[in-house]
Amino acid sequence: MKPECPPLPPSPFDREIERAATDSLKYDLRPQLFGRADVLPLWVADMDFATPDFIIQDLEQRLRHPILGYSLRPQVMTEILQAWLERRQGWRPAAEHCLFSPGVVPSLALAVRAFSRPGDGVLVQPPVYPPFFSCVQDNGRRLLRNPLILKDNQFQMDLEGLERLLQQEAPALLLLCSPHNPGGRVWRRQELSELIALCQRHGCLIVSDEIHADLLYPGECFTPAAALSERVVCLTSPGKAFNIAGITPSVSLIADAGLRQTFQQEQQAAHLTDARLLGDIALCAAYQEGDAWLDQLMAYLQHSRDQALAYARQHWPGIRVMSPQASFLFWLDCRELAAERGLTDTALNRLFIDQAGLGLSAGHSFGTEGSGFMRLNFGLPRKPLLAALERIARLH
């Protein structure tokens, strides 16, 4: 059955853009990842919407200059960042607390290296974004898992289990995903306060990946973890919200002077401190000119989210969809469907590929706790999204 599509005014986000053969990770890896090049890719977390015109225009203006040599960061870059965080998140970190890095995942690895030693324990709360595992293990640290609790189709932190691990393992770090990926959970201020207090009692530093914080749905309230304590390191970027993940730098917000110096030393040792000409321009444009565009995007995504949730409840027996409070990712609980058909995780993934023609992210890549789940990226124009919803309905 086709999803009902109530009449809506035309939107620039309805534009369908051909991305194949552009060296797009999302599109051009389909043969290797899914065994066929014709699946609709709904996996990696970038959107199929055009990067905002004002970012493209600022980049084009700079590219008209015939020399792209070594550059300095714009003097106004930190002030633009501060103003954005104040407008959108209600806090304004001091200028000296703001550091720039080549990306959130590289910064996550830098933080693991800076704030722990080989053999130290580092806590994660799965299911969670896969680089949380690799940033720990690739750097010779012990991966400690404190799984999230799934209750009423939303994730909760297991603070009792966390306290046991803190007492038994004395980890150096906890890596927090806020808002959560893959679940889209926006942690409440009280939850974060309890988490921070617990970790501080046991000398465990929190590093918070907040790259999805700008993708907040109406009615939700995001609390930056670093706004609650100087002993929290915050990592963020405009890459997800403005669809510029391929070029944008990231931001590391570190209030504690000692922690900041330690991080900067690790960053300098890796020679990851230089300006990135086009990325810096994109960041400034996004944070200086992006409010209205982002509000329009979130209205579009909210409609897509709500329509998809309503359709799934009616037409997807055996699949339960978590409603994200932020971002453009659905976490699909397919355990009932998999049990009915006797499907392993690999077979579940092949079901979506071979029978629905869709390339999703397999849930088990987010940790063993993701077994029986799939992640679906709904950051795409309405027409192909509705087609994808109908394809999943035909699985039943």
Stockholm file with secondary structure:
# STOCKHOLM 1.0

chainA/1-396         MKPECPPLPPSPFDREIERAATDSLKYDLRPQLFGRADVLPLWVADMDFATPDFIIQDLEQRLRHPILGYSLRPQVMTEILQAWLERRQGWRPAAEHCLFSPGVVPSLALAVRAFSRPGDGVLVQPPVYPPFFSCVQDNGRRLLRNPLILKDNQFQMDLEGLERLLQQEAPALLLLCSPHNPGGRVWRRQELSELIALCQRHGCLIVSDEIHADLLYPGECFTPAAALSERVVCLTSPGKAFNIAGITPSVSLIADAGLRQTFQQEQQAAHLTDARLLGDIALCAAYQEGDAWLDQLMAYLQHSRDQALAYARQHWPGIRVMSPQASFLFWLDCRELAAERGLTDTALNRLFIDQAGLGLSAGHSFGTEGSGFMRLNFGLPRKPLLAALERIARLH
#=GR chainA/1-396 SS CCCCCCCCCCCGGGCCCCCTTSCCHHHHTHHHHHSCSCSEECCSSCCSSCCCHHHHHHHHHHHTSSCCCCCCCCTTHHHHHHHHHHHHHSCCCCGGGEEEESCHHHHHHHHHHHHCCTTCEEEECSSCCTHHHHHHHTTTCEEEECCCEEETTEEECCHHHHHHHHHHHCCSEEEEESSCTTTCCCCCHHHHHHHHHHHHHTTCEEEEECTTTTCBCTTCCCCCGGGTCTTEEEEECSTTTTTCTTTCCEEEEECSHHHHHHHHHHHHHTTCCSCCHHHHHHHHHHHHHCHHHHHHHHHHHHHHHHHHHHHHHHHCTTCEEECCSBSSEEEEECHHHHHHHTCCHHHHHHHHHHHHCEECEEGGGGCGGGTTEEEEECCSCHHHHHHHHHHHHHTC
#=GC SS_cons         CCCCCCCCCCCGGGCCCCCTTSCCHHHHTHHHHHSCSCSEECCSSCCSSCCCHHHHHHHHHHHTSSCCCCCCCCTTHHHHHHHHHHHHHSCCCCGGGEEEESCHHHHHHHHHHHHCCTTCEEEECSSCCTHHHHHHHTTTCEEEECCCEEETTEEECCHHHHHHHHHHHCCSEEEEESSCTTTCCCCCHHHHHHHHHHHHHTTCEEEEECTTTTCBCTTCCCCCGGGTCTTEEEEECSTTTTTCTTTCCEEEEECSHHHHHHHHHHHHHTTCCSCCHHHHHHHHHHHHHCHHHHHHHHHHHHHHHHHHHHHHHHHCTTCEEECCSBSSEEEEECHHHHHHHTCCHHHHHHHHHHHHCEECEEGGGGCGGGTTEEEEECCSCHHHHHHHHHHHHHTC
//
